Amino acid sequence: MQVDFSMAIGEAMNTQRAIRRVKPDPIDDTIILQLLELATRAPNAKNEQSWEFVVVKDIAVKKQLATENRTLWNMVKKRFEKKGRDNPAMQKLNVATQWAADNFENYPAMVVCCYKGSTLALHPLIGTQYYGSIFPAIQNLLLASRAINLGANLTTIALWNQRRSRRILGLPRGIVPCVVVTLGWPIGNYGPSCRKPVGDVVSLDRYNNKPWLGKSSGEIEIQKDTA
């Protein structure tokens, strides 16, 4: 089953969001493989392609990951509820996260994104090489999902206990689980993402020198370099 990935990249980026509420309808294996094939087109360190993907569809495995997910969420959710008392956006996020926790085993499929290597006793620079190779692939997976209107959500909660998650997934030494991406056809629709103006998070030359504060890219006058 070939699917159409022709959505313009700008549209996919501008409407990409974490989709947690999904239908239980199955996802064809060929669709998942096409998504992961696009994921493997991402740039990576020295072209070592040091990624592995575990597609989880078995209900028994999903239930074990769901238990891990709920365990950590139950430990931290009161803190998030406190943060959300006067914050409607946080309240909405908490409701969606609770839904994901309650229904984790009902996601029709999920992809555990792993990298080959060990984080033990690594210099931080070497560690970023591993993460720098796997996260572009994950972003490709998320954008490809958006392009075909498939809901996707990146989460690390279910992997909080590395020893248990490795045992659940049967991962050998040297294959490190990094992220879970849940997949499913959305309940509801994608929409524009709500983000701060880019000028709020961009500094020029040194940290906190923000000449574009409060502005979007379309509101910024182009300044020619006259040096």
C-alpha positions as CSV (number, residue, x, y, z in Angstrom):
1,M,0.0,0.0,0.0
2,Q,1.7,3.1,-1.2
3,V,0.7,6.4,0.5
4,D,1.0,10.0,-0.7
5,F,3.8,11.9,1.1
6,S,3.5,14.9,-1.2
7,M,2.3,17.4,1.4
8,A,4.5,20.6,1.2
9,I,7.2,20.5,3.9
10,G,6.2,24.0,5.1
11,E,2.6,22.9,5.7
12,A,3.8,19.7,7.5
13,M,6.1,21.7,9.8
14,N,3.5,24.5,10.5
15,T,0.7,22.1,11.4
16,Q,2.8,19.4,13.2
17,R,1.7,18.6,16.7
18,A,1.8,15.9,19.3
19,I,-1.3,13.7,18.6
20,R,-2.1,11.7,21.7
21,R,-5.8,10.9,21.1
22,V,-6.2,8.3,18.4
23,K,-8.6,5.7,17.1
24,P,-7.9,2.0,17.7
25,D,-8.0,1.3,13.9
26,P,-5.1,-0.7,12.7
27,I,-2.2,0.7,10.6
28,D,-1.0,-1.3,7.6
29,D,2.5,-2.6,8.1
30,T,3.6,-1.2,4.8
31,I,2.6,2.3,5.9
32,I,4.8,1.9,9.0
33,L,7.7,0.6,6.9
34,Q,7.4,3.5,4.5
35,L,7.5,5.9,7.5
36,L,10.6,4.2,8.8
37,E,12.2,4.1,5.4
38,L,11.8,7.9,5.3
39,A,13.2,8.1,8.9
40,T,16.4,6.4,7.7
41,R,17.0,9.1,5.1
42,A,18.0,11.5,7.9
43,P,21.5,12.7,8.2
44,N,23.6,10.9,10.8
45,A,27.2,10.9,12.1
46,K,29.7,9.4,9.7
47,N,26.8,7.7,7.9
48,E,27.0,4.9,10.4
49,Q,23.2,4.6,10.4
50,S,23.4,3.7,14.1
51,W,19.7,3.3,14.6
52,E,17.3,0.5,15.2
53,F,13.5,0.6,15.3
54,V,11.3,-1.8,17.2
55,V,7.7,-1.7,16.0
56,V,5.4,-2.8,18.8
57,K,2.0,-4.2,18.0
58,D,1.7,-7.2,20.3
59,I,-0.8,-6.4,23.1
60,A,1.3,-8.1,25.7
61,V,4.3,-6.0,25.0
62,K,2.2,-2.8,24.8
63,K,0.6,-3.6,28.2
64,Q,4.0,-3.9,29.8
65,L,5.1,-0.5,28.3
66,A,1.8,0.9,29.4
67,T,2.5,-0.1,33.0
68,E,5.8,1.6,32.9
69,N,4.2,4.7,31.4
70,R,1.5,4.9,34.0
71,T,3.9,4.3,36.9
72,L,6.0,7.4,36.1
73,W,3.0,9.5,35.2
74,N,1.3,8.7,38.5
75,M,4.5,9.8,40.3
76,V,4.8,13.2,38.6
77,K,1.2,14.2,37.6
78,K,0.4,16.1,40.8
79,R,3.3,18.4,40.1
80,F,2.0,19.1,36.6
81,E,-1.5,19.5,38.0
82,K,-0.2,22.1,40.4
83,K,1.5,24.0,37.5
84,G,-1.7,23.9,35.6
85,R,-4.0,25.5,38.2
86,D,-3.9,28.9,36.5
87,N,-2.7,27.8,33.1
88,P,-5.4,26.5,30.7
89,A,-2.8,25.3,28.2
90,M,-1.1,23.2,30.8
91,Q,-4.5,21.8,31.9
92,K,-5.2,20.8,28.4
93,L,-1.9,19.1,28.1
94,N,-2.4,17.3,31.4
95,V,-5.8,15.9,30.2
96,A,-4.2,14.7,26.9
97,T,-1.3,13.1,28.8
98,Q,-3.7,11.4,31.2
99,W,-5.6,10.1,28.2
100,A,-2.4,8.7,26.7
101,A,-1.5,7.0,30.0
102,D,-5.0,5.5,30.3
103,N,-5.0,4.2,26.8
104,F,-1.4,3.5,26.1
105,E,-1.9,-0.2,25.3
106,N,-4.7,0.7,22.9
107,Y,-2.4,2.6,20.4
108,P,-2.5,0.4,17.3
109,A,1.3,0.7,16.9
110,M,4.3,2.3,18.4
111,V,7.9,2.6,17.4
112,V,10.7,2.4,19.9
113,C,13.6,4.3,18.4
114,C,17.0,3.0,19.5
115,Y,20.6,3.7,18.8
116,K,23.6,1.4,18.7
117,G,26.1,2.2,21.4
118,S,26.4,2.8,25.1
119,T,26.0,6.0,27.2
120,L,28.1,4.6,30.0
121,A,31.3,6.6,30.8
122,L,30.9,8.7,27.6
123,H,32.2,12.2,27.3
124,P,29.2,14.5,26.7
125,L,30.4,15.4,23.2
126,I,30.4,11.7,22.2
127,G,27.0,11.3,23.8
128,T,25.6,14.1,21.6
129,Q,26.9,12.2,18.5
130,Y,24.6,9.3,19.3
131,Y,21.6,11.5,20.0
132,G,22.4,13.7,17.1
133,S,22.1,10.6,14.8
134,I,18.8,9.3,16.2
135,F,16.8,12.5,16.6
136,P,16.9,13.6,13.0
137,A,15.5,10.2,12.1
138,I,12.8,10.6,14.7
139,Q,11.8,14.0,13.3
140,N,11.6,12.5,9.8
141,L,9.2,9.9,11.2
142,L,7.1,12.6,12.8
143,L,7.0,14.7,9.7
144,A,6.2,11.8,7.5
145,S,3.3,10.8,9.8
146,R,2.0,14.3,9.6
147,A,2.2,14.3,5.8
148,I,-0.3,11.4,5.7
149,N,-2.5,12.7,8.5
150,L,-1.4,9.9,10.8
151,G,-1.2,10.9,14.5
152,A,2.2,10.6,16.2
153,N,3.5,11.5,19.6
154,L,7.0,11.4,20.9
155,T,7.3,10.2,24.5
156,T,10.0,9.0,26.8
157,I,7.9,8.2,29.8
158,A,7.5,4.5,29.1
159,L,11.3,4.1,29.0
160,W,12.1,5.8,32.3
161,N,13.4,2.5,33.8
162,Q,16.0,1.4,31.2
163,R,16.5,-2.0,32.8
164,R,12.8,-2.9,32.6
165,S,12.2,-1.4,29.2
166,R,15.2,-3.3,27.7
167,R,13.9,-6.5,29.2
168,I,10.4,-5.9,27.9
169,L,11.7,-5.3,24.4
170,G,14.4,-8.0,24.4
171,L,17.1,-5.5,23.6
172,P,20.7,-6.8,23.7
173,R,23.6,-4.8,25.2
174,G,24.6,-1.9,23.0
175,I,21.0,-1.2,21.7
176,V,19.7,1.7,23.7
177,P,16.0,2.6,23.7
178,C,15.7,6.4,23.3
179,V,12.2,7.4,22.4
180,V,8.7,5.9,21.9
181,V,6.6,7.3,19.0
182,T,3.0,6.3,19.3
183,L,1.0,6.0,16.1
184,G,-2.7,6.1,15.3
185,W,-5.3,7.7,13.1
186,P,-6.3,10.9,15.0
187,I,-9.5,11.6,16.9
188,G,-10.2,15.1,15.5
189,N,-8.0,17.1,13.2
190,Y,-4.5,18.5,13.0
191,G,-4.3,22.2,13.3
192,P,-1.8,25.0,13.5
193,S,0.7,24.7,16.3
194,C,0.8,27.4,19.0
195,R,4.3,28.7,19.5
196,K,6.1,31.8,20.9
197,P,7.3,34.3,18.4
198,V,10.6,33.2,17.0
199,G,12.2,36.4,18.2
200,D,11.6,35.4,21.8
201,V,13.9,32.4,21.6
202,V,16.6,33.7,19.3
203,S,19.7,35.6,20.5
204,L,22.2,37.4,18.2
205,D,25.9,36.8,18.7
206,R,25.6,36.3,22.5
207,Y,22.9,35.0,24.8
208,N,20.0,37.2,25.7
209,N,20.8,39.9,23.1
210,K,17.4,39.7,21.4
211,P,16.9,42.4,18.8
212,W,13.8,40.6,17.4
213,L,11.9,40.1,20.7
214,G,8.2,39.6,20.3
215,K,8.4,39.3,16.5
216,S,7.7,36.6,14.0
217,S,10.0,36.1,10.9
218,G,7.5,38.0,8.8
219,E,7.6,41.0,11.1
220,I,11.4,41.4,11.0
221,E,13.0,43.8,8.6
222,I,15.9,42.4,6.6
223,Q,19.1,44.1,7.7
224,K,21.9,44.1,5.1
225,D,25.4,43.5,6.3
226,T,27.2,46.7,5.5
227,A,30.5,45.7,7.0
